[in-house]
Amino acid sequence: MRIQALIEAKKEWRAHIARVKALPKDYQIVYKEIQKYLFKVGPVELAHGIGLLSGIVDLFEEGASLGKGVLEVTGSDVAAFCDDLIKNSKTYADSCQESVNQEISKAMKKITDKK
């Protein structure tokens, strides 16, 4: 990645964090837990910018402006909320599973070709 692209990404991240810090405290707490969860679960798209996280902040800003509590926005099962957000996204676990299956297929093909 070029230096300029890194600088721009850092500016974008700082602006994003400023938006998070402007949210009500309950929203900030839930956002941080969502962020941790998504980083653990690993949707691949998180490595390519903050689009998903920015969308969550958009949703939270709207909920806060309407005077809703954060759990009124996400529901009480925040992990299920996250899973629903990424249900059609490729995760690192998916990539790892594909890689394992490809390696096993290659190895098995070599074994059967030798027979």
C-alpha positions in Angstrom: 0.0 0.0 0.0 1.3 3.4 -0.9 2.1 5.9 1.8 -0.6 8.3 0.6 -3.2 5.5 0.8 -2.1 4.7 4.4 -2.4 8.3 5.4 -5.9 8.5 3.9 -6.9 5.3 5.6 -5.6 6.6 8.9 -7.6 9.8 8.5 -10.7 7.9 7.6 -10.3 5.7 10.7 -9.8 8.7 13.0 -12.9 10.4 11.6 -14.8 7.1 12.2 -13.6 6.9 15.8 -14.6 10.5 16.3 -18.1 9.6 15.2 -18.2 6.6 17.6 -17.0 8.9 20.5 -19.9 11.3 19.7 -22.4 8.5 20.3 -24.2 8.1 23.7 -22.2 6.0 26.1 -24.5 2.9 25.8 -24.0 3.0 22.0 -20.2 3.3 22.4 -20.1 0.3 24.6 -22.1 -1.9 22.3 -20.2 -0.6 19.2 -16.9 -1.6 20.8 -18.2 -5.1 21.6 -19.5 -5.4 18.0 -16.1 -4.3 16.7 -14.3 -6.9 18.8 -16.8 -9.6 17.7 -16.4 -8.8 14.1 -12.6 -8.7 14.3 -12.7 -12.2 15.9 -15.3 -13.6 13.5 -13.3 -12.0 10.6 -15.5 -11.0 7.7 -12.9 -10.5 4.9 -14.4 -7.1 3.9 -13.2 -5.6 7.2 -9.7 -5.8 5.8 -10.7 -3.6 2.9 -11.9 -0.5 4.7 -14.4 0.4 7.3 -17.6 0.2 5.3 -19.4 -2.3 7.5 -18.4 -0.5 10.7 -19.3 2.9 9.3 -22.7 1.5 8.4 -23.2 0.4 12.0 -22.3 3.9 13.2 -24.8 5.3 10.7 -27.5 3.1 12.2 -26.5 4.0 15.7 -26.5 7.7 15.0 -30.0 7.4 13.6 -31.2 5.3 16.6 -29.7 7.8 19.0 -31.2 10.8 17.2 -34.6 9.1 17.5 -34.1 8.6 21.3 -33.9 4.8 21.1 -31.7 2.8 23.4 -29.0 0.9 21.7 -30.6 -2.5 22.4 -33.8 -1.3 20.7 -31.7 -0.9 17.6 -29.7 -4.1 17.8 -32.0 -6.3 19.8 -30.9 -8.0 23.0 -28.7 -10.6 21.2 -26.0 -8.4 19.8 -24.0 -11.4 18.5 -27.0 -12.5 16.5 -27.3 -8.9 15.2 -23.7 -9.1 14.0 -24.1 -12.5 12.5 -27.1 -11.2 10.5 -25.0 -8.3 9.3 -22.3 -10.6 7.9 -24.5 -13.6 6.9 -23.6 -13.2 3.2 -20.0 -12.1 3.8 -17.0 -14.3 3.3 -15.1 -14.8 6.5 -11.5 -15.8 7.2 -12.9 -19.1 8.5 -14.5 -19.7 5.1 -11.2 -18.9 3.4 -9.4 -21.3 5.8 -11.9 -24.1 5.2 -11.5 -23.6 1.4 -7.7 -23.7 1.7 -7.8 -26.9 3.8 -10.2 -28.6 1.4 -8.1 -27.6 -1.6 -4.9 -29.0 0.0 -6.6 -32.2 0.9 -8.0 -32.6 -2.7 -4.5 -32.0 -4.1 -2.9 -34.5 -1.8 -5.6 -37.1 -2.5 -5.2 -36.6 -6.2 -1.5 -37.2 -6.0 -2.1 -40.4 -4.1 -4.7 -41.7 -6.6 -2.5 -40.6 -9.6 0.4 -42.8 -8.2 -1.8 -45.9 -8.1 
